[in-house]
Amino acid sequence: MGTVTGFDPSAEHEKTRAALGAVVPRLVRLLRDVPNLDAASGVPAWTVGDVGSHLSAVYVGYSSASSADESMDWDSILPAGEGPFSERIAAMNATSIGLFGGNDRARPADLVAEWGEVFLRVTEHLDPDTPVTVPWFGQDITLATVTGLMLSESLVHGLDIARGAGLSWPISPHEARLALGQTLPTTMPLALDSEKARGVSIAFDLAIKGGPRLAVVVDDGTVTVARDAPPRAYDCRITASPTAFLLVSFRRTPTWKAIARGQMRASGRRPWLAMRLGELIATP
């Protein structure tokens, strides 16, 4: 794998905050430019308005969680029971599009602007390792991860809205790198399909162009994800452009299309195993 350069978590977190701070007003403008909230979006079965409502719920939810605001009664909102991670996220997604009605549903831009400002303000002086209780995750995650999730949700769902509205929504490699680097080490282990991974032993070297570089090791129903790990033997190396991998991870671009475009490639002693990664990591 060769020598890798470690990253500064605090500096990376500040870059992610800055990227989110730049994306929020872009997202607000996009939502205000949408000509028809009832138009189909880039998410099957969701309208552009549904995506806007989901984003509003995402912004309110993460902002409330990060500020320890107990005004949101998540027990009455989320389905009962613990359940697998993918089921909880799917349930939260389904709930989110109906969380706001009436005038609130008609003004997703205002809610995103308001709660985006709240999130950046209440988290401004917090350490990136600050634990945040996220009910729909079923556990605490770090503020750095939450910030990365806010950024990735904004980027990907911004594209969903733009596709439905016929508007432009570029995602820069810099934004995608930050979103991936801050989220994948936490979300990939949570999203592993443990049944499909049972009896499987594969070590992936996941290299996002320009960083991050992740060691993803699946071992009999579990997975560990380490950033800038020490050298070791890998079964398969996946090299990908950051924006393409972000969209493949969210099932917005088929893997075959990213490969055909030269945006992803597999190498190593068992390159054919690259397709298994997407099968093992669930996406609701």
N, C-alpha and C positions, 0 to 999 in steps of 0.2 A: 504493500500500500504506500510505502514511502513516508517521508517526514511530513507531518501536518502542522499547521500553525493554529495554536489554540485561539479561542475567541474570548473577548472580554464580555461577560454576561451583562454588566451594567451598561456598557457602551451599546451593546446590541439591543438592549431594552429601550434605551433612549432613542435609538434609530427607529425602532418599531413604533414608539410613541409618536415620533415626528412624522413617520409615514402615515399612521392612522390620522393624525391631525390634518394632513394634507388631503387624505382620501375623503374625510367626512364632508367638507364643503363641495367636493366633486359629486359625491353621492346625493347630497341635497339638491344640487342643480339638476342632476339627472332625473330625480324623482319629480321635480317641479316642471321638467320639460316633457314628461310623459303625456301624450295626447289622450290616452285611453287606458284607464286602470283595469278595464275588463278584458283587455287584449291578452292573448296567450303569451306566456313567458318562456324562458329557457328551461323551466322545471315542468315536467309532465304533470298535468292536472292542476297546476297552479296558474292563476292569472298574474298579470303584472301587479295588480293590487294585493294579491295574496303574498307575493314576494315582499312588497313594501311593508305589509303588516308583520310578516315574519321578521324582517330587519328591525322594525320598531320594537318587537318583543325581545330580540337579541340585545339591542342597545339598552332597553330598560332592565332586562334580566341581568346582564353582566355589570351594569352600572350599580344596580341595587346590591348585587352580591359583593362587589368590590368595596362598597361603602358600608357594608354590614347593615344595610337598611332592611328592617324587618317588616316594612309595611306591605310587602308582597307575600301573600299567604300561599306559598308554593304547594303546601299539602293539599289545598283545595283545588289547585290548578293542574298539578301533575297526576297521572294515573297512579293508583295505589300499587304498592309492591316494589321490590328492588328491581328484579329483572335484569337481563343482560344489558350491557351498555348500549348496543345497537337498538334494542327495543325502547330503552328510555329516551334516546335521542330521537327516534322515529316518533314516539308519542309526543315529545316536546315540540317537534316540528309541526305535527298535526294540530296540536293545541294552539300553537303560536299564531296561526293565520286567523283564528277566531278570537284572539285575546282582546283585540280592540274592535269596537263597532262604532257605528254612527259617524260623528264628525271626526273622531280620532282615526278611523280607518281611511277617511278621505284626505287626511293630511299626514301621510307618512314622512314627508320631507321635514315637517316641523318637529315631529317626535325624534327623528334621527339627529337633527341639528341640536335640539335641546339636550337629549341624553348623551350624545357624543361629547358635548361640552362638559356635561356633568362627570362623565367617566374620566376624561382627561384632567379635570380639575381635582377630583377627590383622590386620584391616584398619583398626582404630580410628585409628591415627595416620599412616596412609599418605595421600599426596597423591592427589586424585581422578584425576590424569593418570598415575598409576603404571601402567606397562604390565603386562598379565597375559597370559601365554601360554595360550591356550585351544585344546587340540588339535583339538577337533571343529569349531572355527571355521577352523582352518588358518592362523591368524595371531594376533598380539598385539592386544588391545583394551584400553581404559583401565579402571581400577578403577571409575570412575564408571559406565561402560557395564555392567560386570559386576553392580554393585549394582542398577542399574535392571533388568537381566535377571532377577536373583533376585526382585525385587519383582514384575515382570510375571508370571513363572512361578507365583509363589505366589498372586497374585490370580486368574489365569485358571484354573489347575488347582484352586484352592480351589473355584471355581464348578463345575468339572466334577465334583468329589467331591460337593458339596452337591446338585447336580441329581440325581445317581445315588442319594444317600442320603435325598433328600427333606428336606434341611435348609436353613437360611437362610445366605446368604453375600453380604452387601452389599459392593459395591466403590464407594468414595467417589470423587467427582470429583478430590479432592486427590491420592489415591493414583494414580489413572489418569494425571493430568497429569505427575506425577513419573516414572512408568514410561515414558510416551511420550517425554518430553523427554530422558531419559537414554539411551534406546535407539535411537530412530528414526534420528538422524543417522548412526549406525554400521551398524545392521542393514539399513536400506533399500538402500543401495548393494550390500551383500553379497548380498541376496536378489533383486536385479534379475534377471529372465529376459532375458539379453542377446540371445538369438535373437529373442524377441518384440519387444524394444526396438530391434532393428536397423532403421535408416531412420526411426525415430520421433523427432520433435522436439516436446516439450510442456513448458511451464513451469507447474507447479502452485503455487498459494499455499495452503498447508495451514494453516488457522487453527483450533487447538484452543481452545475457549472457556476463557478464563482463562489461556491459554498452554499450551504453547509455540506459536510461529508458525514454520513451516518453508517455505523455498523449495526445492521439489523439481523439479529440471530434468533431464529425460530428453533425451539427445542422441545419437542413432545408436548404441545399444547400451551407453551408459554413463549413470550418473545421479550428480548431486551433490546433497547435502542440506545446507543451511545454516540455522542457527537465527538468527532475528532479522536476516535479511539486509537490505542496503540496498534502497531502493525500485527497482523495475524493472517492466517490462510482463509480465503473466501471461496465459496462455491460459485458465486455469480456476482459480477460487477454491473451495476446499472448506472449509466451516465445519462443525465437529462438536463435540458434547459429548464430554468426555474419556472417560467410561466407555463410551459407545457406540462411539467410534472404537477403543478398546482391544479391545473384543469383536469388532468388524468386522475388525480387523487380524488377529486370531487365528482368524477364520472361526467364531466362536461365535454371532454374530448376522448374518443376511443383510443386505447393504447395503440392499435394498429395504425391509426392515422398519425399519431405522434412519431411512430417509428418510420412510416413512409415519408414523412416530412424531414427526417433526419434530426428530430428533436429529442429522440431517445434511442439508446442502443445498449445492447447487452454484450458482455465479454466475460472472460474468465474460463475456468475449466468446465463449467456446466452452464453455459449462457442460456440454454433453453428453459432454465428454471425461473427466468425473469418474470414470466407470466404468472407464476404461482404467487408472487407477492400481492398482486391485486385480488387474487382469490382468497387469500388468507386474512387480509385486512378488510373487515366489513365496512360498508358505507350505506347508511340508512337512506 
